[in-house]
Amino acid sequence: MKINFNASISSNRTNFGVIARDDEGFVIGGGEGLKNEMMSAEWAEIYAFEESINMACALNIKTAMVFEIDNASLINRVKHHSTDVTIIGA
């Protein structure tokens, strides 16, 4: 089971999307939402991560899950349980 999530921020609001697919790529569930609140990109991704966990619980998924995201900083924080030192930009 793979759960992809992402977030975006715009003036005074945060948008997120979540999609869950089984091992064959079939969509099991998904959703999107917005929060009328401005936050940093990292906090928006954390919020989307939280919503993806909530969706997995609501769908009563019992199998192993892989959460996918393209935010290197958040990935490093979750994997290493420490402050991230990823350098962004060049």
Secondary structure as the mmCIF struct_conf table of DSSP 4:
data_model
#
loop_
_struct_conf.conf_type_id
_struct_conf.id
_struct_conf.beg_label_comp_id
_struct_conf.beg_label_asym_id
_struct_conf.beg_label_seq_id
_struct_conf.end_label_comp_id
_struct_conf.end_label_asym_id
_struct_conf.end_label_seq_id
STRN STRN1 LYS A 2 SER A 10
TURN_TY1_P TURN_TY1_P1 SER A 11 ASN A 12
STRN STRN2 ARG A 13 ARG A 21
TURN_TY1_P TURN_TY1_P2 ASP A 23 GLU A 24
STRN STRN3 VAL A 27 LYS A 35
BEND BEND1 ASN A 36 GLU A 37
HELX_RH_AL_P HELX_RH_AL_P1 ALA A 41 ALA A 58
TURN_TY1_P TURN_TY1_P3 LEU A 59 ASN A 60
BEND BEND2 THR A 63 THR A 63
STRN STRN4 VAL A 66 GLU A 68
HELX_RH_AL_P HELX_RH_AL_P2 ALA A 72 HIS A 80
BEND BEND3 HIS A 81 SER A 82
#
